[in-house]
Amino acid sequence: MASFVKDQKQRFTRWFNRENGRKGTLWEDRYESVLVEGSEQALLTIAA
């Protein structure tokens, strides 16, 4: 599962950089991948 998430983040970063004419990493230290399970309210809270 971790390799799947890593691959998705890399693909998105390459696409985003290409679309926005930028280079470099998109996901910095303050961001992390977290599996959200449970109610929809939990997801809304984390997204906020």
PLY file of the C-alpha trace (Angstrom):
ply
format ascii 1.0
element vertex 48
property float x
property float y
property float z
element edge 47
property int vertex1
property int vertex2
end_header
0.00 0.00 0.00
2.80 2.45 0.84
4.38 2.00 -2.60
0.99 2.67 -4.23
0.60 5.96 -2.35
4.20 6.94 -3.13
3.60 6.26 -6.83
0.39 8.31 -6.85
2.11 11.25 -5.14
4.99 11.15 -7.62
2.66 11.00 -10.62
0.56 13.86 -9.31
3.67 15.95 -8.59
5.00 15.44 -12.11
1.62 16.36 -13.62
1.18 19.41 -11.36
4.69 20.68 -12.08
4.19 20.25 -15.83
0.81 22.05 -15.75
2.13 24.92 -13.65
5.61 25.31 -15.16
7.42 24.53 -11.95
10.07 22.11 -10.72
10.86 20.40 -7.46
9.01 18.63 -4.73
5.40 19.35 -4.00
5.00 17.45 -0.75
7.14 18.95 2.03
7.80 17.83 5.61
4.65 19.35 7.05
2.47 17.16 4.84
2.02 13.46 5.36
-0.16 10.68 4.11
-2.79 9.53 6.58
-5.35 6.79 6.14
-8.76 8.17 7.15
-11.33 5.65 8.25
-14.61 6.06 9.98
-17.29 8.67 9.52
-17.56 11.29 6.83
-17.19 13.89 9.60
-13.66 12.62 10.30
-12.71 13.20 6.68
-14.25 16.68 6.68
-12.39 17.60 9.86
-9.04 16.50 8.46
-9.67 18.24 5.13
-10.36 21.51 6.93
0 1
1 2
2 3
3 4
4 5
5 6
6 7
7 8
8 9
9 10
10 11
11 12
12 13
13 14
14 15
15 16
16 17
17 18
18 19
19 20
20 21
21 22
22 23
23 24
24 25
25 26
26 27
27 28
28 29
29 30
30 31
31 32
32 33
33 34
34 35
35 36
36 37
37 38
38 39
39 40
40 41
41 42
42 43
43 44
44 45
45 46
46 47
